[in-house]
Amino acid sequence: MTIYSQHATRGKSQILATYQGPDGVVSKTVTSLAEPHLAVPVVDALNKISAFATAPVSIHDRRERRVGYYPRTHLPALTDPAARPSLLGGAHSLWYEYVCLRLYQALADLESSVAALPDTVSRAIRSELEAEKHGLQTGLADFSGTSSEEEPEAERCWEFGQAFVKYDDGLDTLSDKTREQLDRHESGLTSEQRERAVAALRVLVTAHSEGGDVWAALDDPSCRLFVEPYDSDGFYLTIEAPEPGDDETSWEIEVGRWVPDDPEEEPENYTSATGHDMVGCALPVAPTAEEIAHLLKSVDEKPLLLAEWAESRVGAVLAGTAMVVTARYDS
């Protein structure tokens, strides 16, 4: 509903909120900070919060060949810290709960960014979130026909299907492609299977966020995380949850390596390669986000640890972890 930016003026960095008002696009100053570097994480978090709060209520829920609406239950968390744990407790749908998790993370990032800033800045940020929530709630009430004629016109305008937000969060969380991918995964699931799929998604996405600076890709936020650290000599790590609806398989940790398609090419200078799994660990119980984040940080600090893991025998424990090798794929 709002796009945030920073603007240098008179030796300070202003944080600006730009939104659609009754008479057109409006920009106003939210607060000012002494240094530009202090404004960067605040602006980033505010843009994510606005996008994650606005997008779900601005599009149709088209799962199972029907046309519905996503919940509004995430909106109280914008201004009420006590409501934020509820962002991690639902099971409406894979995509909606993914967005709620990302909103939870963005709110935590904002809180961290303003913790050391003056109280006047913190109050201005809280006031901004109040205005954002009020604008959304007012627009939604008008859209659903539940608004009162006595209510004054909202300062910020919202229209269904026309979200005025900055979408790029680096993970394509709000893209049609991600939403449609997750919708396909949950097609035909029972409510219990969907709950398990949502729980697995939260583990993977949280671990990805907490895993440090290692290059990791959420190939599929519902079931797959791929990690290939720099200087790993072609080794990579795959962390896979069971496919949504698959009640028979377990979580898998696999170490593999890229092998050049042309055997005459050097391993570190190939034009094309195929990945080959080398060892795998079938986990008896689902891992925690902290356990996966530990794996990511370990291979980030020591990329060639993957090469060591790849040599492990069945029954051995991956060095530095409690995960037991259950399969080798090169024998």
C-alpha positions in Angstrom: 0.0 0.0 0.0 3.0 2.3 0.5 6.4 2.5 -1.0 9.3 3.8 1.2 12.5 5.6 0.2 15.2 7.8 1.6 16.1 11.2 0.6 19.2 13.3 1.7 18.4 16.8 2.8 20.2 19.3 5.0 22.8 16.8 6.1 20.2 14.2 7.2 18.4 11.2 5.6 14.7 11.5 5.4 12.5 8.4 5.2 9.6 9.1 2.8 6.3 7.3 2.5 4.7 7.4 -0.9 1.1 6.3 -1.3 -2.1 6.8 -3.3 -4.3 9.5 -1.7 -7.8 10.6 -2.7 -6.3 13.3 -4.9 -3.4 11.3 -6.4 0.0 10.1 -5.3 1.3 11.7 -2.1 4.8 11.6 -0.5 5.3 12.6 3.1 8.2 12.4 5.6 8.0 9.7 8.2 11.1 10.6 10.1 14.7 11.8 9.7 18.0 10.1 10.6 21.4 11.5 11.1 23.2 9.0 8.8 22.0 7.4 5.5 23.3 3.9 6.6 20.8 4.0 9.6 17.9 4.6 7.2 18.7 1.7 4.8 17.5 -1.2 6.9 14.5 0.7 8.1 13.4 1.5 4.6 14.0 -2.1 3.5 12.0 -3.5 6.4 9.1 -1.0 5.9 8.9 -1.9 2.2 8.7 -5.6 3.0 6.1 -5.0 5.8 3.9 -3.0 3.5 4.2 -5.5 0.6 3.6 -8.6 2.8 0.6 -7.0 4.6 -1.0 -5.6 1.4 -0.5 -8.3 -1.3 -2.5 -11.1 0.3 -5.6 -9.0 0.7 -5.3 -7.6 -2.8 -5.6 -10.7 -4.9 -8.0 -13.7 -5.2 -7.3 -17.0 -3.7 -7.7 -19.3 -6.7 -6.8 -22.7 -5.2 -8.9 -25.7 -6.1 -10.4 -24.0 -9.1 -12.4 -21.5 -7.0 -12.3 -17.8 -6.4 -12.0 -16.7 -2.8 -10.1 -14.2 -0.6 -7.1 -14.6 1.6 -7.5 -13.9 5.4 -6.9 -10.5 7.0 -5.8 -12.0 10.2 -2.2 -10.8 9.8 -3.0 -7.1 9.9 -3.2 -6.7 13.8 0.5 -7.8 13.9 1.5 -4.6 12.2 1.0 -2.6 15.4 0.5 -5.1 18.2 3.6 -7.1 19.2 1.5 -9.5 21.1 -0.3 -10.5 17.9 2.9 -11.4 16.0 3.3 -15.0 17.3 0.0 -15.7 15.5 1.8 -15.1 12.2 3.5 -18.4 12.8 0.5 -20.4 13.9 -1.8 -20.7 11.0 -2.3 -23.3 8.3 -4.6 -21.5 5.8 -2.5 -22.3 2.7 1.2 -22.7 1.9 1.5 -19.3 0.2 -0.4 -17.3 2.8 1.6 -18.8 5.6 4.8 -18.2 3.7 3.9 -14.5 3.4 2.9 -14.4 7.1 6.3 -15.8 8.0 8.1 -13.3 5.9 6.0 -10.5 7.5 7.0 -11.8 10.9 10.7 -11.7 9.9 10.3 -8.2 8.4 8.7 -6.9 11.6 11.6 -8.4 13.6 14.1 -6.8 11.3 12.4 -3.4 11.7 12.4 -3.8 15.5 16.1 -4.6 15.4 16.8 -1.6 13.1 15.1 0.9 15.4 16.3 -0.5 18.7 19.2 1.8 19.0 17.6 4.9 17.4 16.1 7.8 19.3 12.6 7.4 20.8 11.3 10.1 18.5 12.2 7.9 15.5 10.6 4.8 17.1 7.4 6.7 17.8 7.3 8.0 14.2 7.8 4.4 12.8 5.0 3.1 15.1 2.7 5.9 13.9 3.5 5.0 10.3 2.6 1.4 10.8 -0.7 2.5 12.5 -1.5 4.7 9.4 -0.6 1.7 7.1 -2.9 -0.7 9.0 -5.7 1.9 9.2 -5.6 2.6 5.5 -5.8 -1.1 4.7 -8.6 -1.8 7.1 -10.6 1.1 5.9 -10.2 0.1 2.3 -11.1 -3.5 3.1 -14.2 -2.4 5.0 -15.3 -0.3 2.1 -14.6 -3.1 -0.4 -16.6 -5.7 1.6 -19.5 -3.3 2.3 -19.0 -3.2 6.1 -17.8 0.4 6.4 -19.8 3.0 8.2 -21.0 6.1 6.4 -19.8 8.1 9.4 -16.2 7.1 8.9 -14.0 9.8 7.4 -12.3 9.3 4.0 -9.1 7.4 4.4 -5.8 9.3 3.9 -4.4 6.3 2.0 -6.4 4.6 -0.7 -6.4 0.9 -1.4 -8.0 -0.9 -4.3 -8.4 -4.6 -4.7 -6.1 -5.9 -7.5 -3.9 -2.7 -7.5 -1.5 -3.1 -4.7 0.8 -0.1 -4.5 3.9 -1.8 -3.0 7.5 -2.6 -3.7 7.4 -6.3 -4.6 11.0 -7.4 -4.9 12.1 -9.0 -1.6 14.9 -11.1 -3.1 13.0 -14.4 -2.8 10.0 -13.8 -5.2 7.7 -14.4 -2.2 4.9 -12.4 -3.8 5.4 -13.4 -7.4 2.6 -15.3 -9.3 5.1 -18.0 -10.0 5.8 -18.7 -6.3 2.1 -18.6 -5.4 1.1 -20.9 -8.2 4.0 -23.3 -7.4 2.9 -23.6 -3.8 -0.8 -23.8 -4.8 0.0 -26.8 -7.0 1.9 -28.5 -4.1 -1.0 -28.3 -1.8 -3.7 -29.4 -4.3 -5.6 -32.3 -2.8 -4.0 -32.2 0.6 -5.9 -33.0 3.8 -5.9 -30.4 6.5 -3.4 -32.5 8.5 -1.1 -32.9 5.5 -1.2 -29.1 4.8 -0.3 -28.4 8.5 2.8 -30.6 8.1 3.7 -29.0 4.8 3.4 -25.5 6.4 5.6 -26.6 9.3 8.3 -27.9 6.9 8.1 -24.6 5.0 8.6 -22.6 8.2 11.7 -24.7 9.0 13.3 -24.2 5.6 12.5 -20.5 5.3 13.6 -19.7 8.8 16.9 -21.7 8.4 17.5 -19.9 5.1 17.2 -16.6 6.9 19.4 -17.6 9.8 22.0 -19.4 7.9 24.5 -16.6 7.5 26.0 -15.3 4.3 26.3 -18.7 2.6 25.0 -18.8 -0.9 21.7 -20.8 -0.5 18.7 -21.0 -2.7 15.1 -21.8 -1.7 14.5 -23.8 -4.9 11.1 -24.6 -3.4 10.2 -23.0 -0.1 7.9 -25.9 0.7 10.5 -28.7 0.5 13.9 -27.9 -0.9 16.9 -25.8 0.0 20.1 -25.9 -2.2 23.5 -24.8 -0.9 26.7 -24.3 -3.0 29.3 -22.3 -1.0 31.9 -20.4 -2.9 35.2 -22.3 -3.1 33.5 -25.7 -2.4 35.3 -27.4 -5.3 32.0 -28.2 -7.0 30.4 -29.8 -3.9 26.9 -28.8 -2.9 24.4 -29.6 -0.2 20.7 -30.3 -0.7 18.2 -30.2 2.2 14.8 -31.7 1.3 11.6 -32.0 3.3 9.1 -34.6 2.2 7.0 -33.4 -0.8 3.7 -32.0 0.6 1.3 -34.9 0.9 4.0 -37.5 1.0 3.5 -39.3 4.3 6.0 -42.1 3.7 9.4 -40.4 3.2 11.6 -38.5 5.7 13.7 -35.4 5.6 16.9 -35.9 3.5 20.3 -34.3 3.7 22.4 -35.0 0.6 25.9 -34.0 -0.5 26.7 -34.1 -4.2 29.2 -32.8 -6.7 29.1 -31.3 -10.1 30.8 -33.5 -12.7 31.8 -32.0 -16.1 29.8 -33.5 -19.0 33.0 -33.5 -21.0 35.6 -35.7 -19.2 38.4 -33.8 -20.8 37.4 -30.5 -19.1 38.9 -29.5 -15.8 36.5 -29.8 -12.8 37.0 -26.1 -12.0 36.7 -24.9 -15.6 33.9 -26.8 -17.2 31.3 -25.5 -19.7 28.5 -27.8 -18.5 28.1 -30.3 -15.7 25.7 -32.7 -14.1 25.1 -33.0 -10.4 25.8 -36.4 -8.8 24.6 -37.3 -5.3 27.3 -38.9 -3.2 26.0 -39.4 0.3 22.6 -39.0 2.0 21.2 -38.8 5.5 17.6 -39.9 6.0 16.6 -38.2 9.2 14.5 -40.1 11.7 12.7 -36.9 12.8 12.2 -33.6 11.2 15.2 -31.2 11.9 14.8 -27.8 13.5 15.5 -24.6 11.7 18.5 -24.1 14.1 19.9 -27.5 13.1 19.7 -26.6 9.4 21.1 -23.1 9.9 24.0 -24.8 11.7 24.7 -26.8 8.6 24.6 -23.7 6.4 26.9 -21.8 8.7 29.3 -24.8 8.9 29.8 -25.1 5.2 30.0 -21.3 4.9 32.9 -21.2 7.3 34.6 -24.3 5.9 33.3 -25.0 2.3 35.6 -28.0 1.9 33.8 -29.6 4.8 31.4 -30.8 2.1 34.2 -32.8 0.5 34.9 -34.4 3.9 31.3 -35.3 4.3 31.2 -36.8 0.8 33.7 -39.4 1.9 31.7 -40.5 4.9 30.7 -44.2 5.1 27.2 -45.5 5.8 26.7 -45.4 9.6 29.2 -42.6 10.1 28.2 -39.2 11.5 28.8 -36.1 9.4 31.6 -34.3 11.1 30.4 -31.5 13.3 26.8 -32.7 13.3 24.6 -35.4 14.7 23.4 -36.6 11.3 24.1 -40.2 10.3 24.9 -41.2 6.8 22.3 -43.7 5.6 23.2 -44.1 1.9 26.1 -43.8 -0.5 25.3 -43.3 -4.2 28.7 -44.0 -5.8 29.0 -47.6 -5.0 
